[in-house]
Amino acid sequence: LIRPVSLSRVERLAPGAAVEVRGPALLALDGEREVLVPEGGTARMTVARSGPPVVDIGRCLDAARQAGFLRAHPPRA
């Protein structure tokens, strides 16, 4: 589901910086999970580099190609 959203402000946050959000708000954390902050509620988030590892898909495919894993095979009869 893609919907337009409005932003009240944008700012760069340093690692360790915290942000507080007051409801009502809907937080889309990673594109899949959503957290509803109800009217009158608050959520506090901290920027951290200890999140899950991120895979560089382009580099992985390039390494697989260079290693010979992505060779074309003739179609089977």
Secondary structure as GFF3:
##gff-version 3
##sequence-region A 1 77
A	DSSP	beta_strand	18	22	.	.	.	ID=ss1
A	DSSP	beta_strand	25	28	.	.	.	ID=ss2
A	DSSP	beta_strand	34	37	.	.	.	ID=ss3
A	DSSP	beta_strand	42	46	.	.	.	ID=ss4
A	DSSP	alpha_helix	57	66	.	.	.	ID=ss5
###
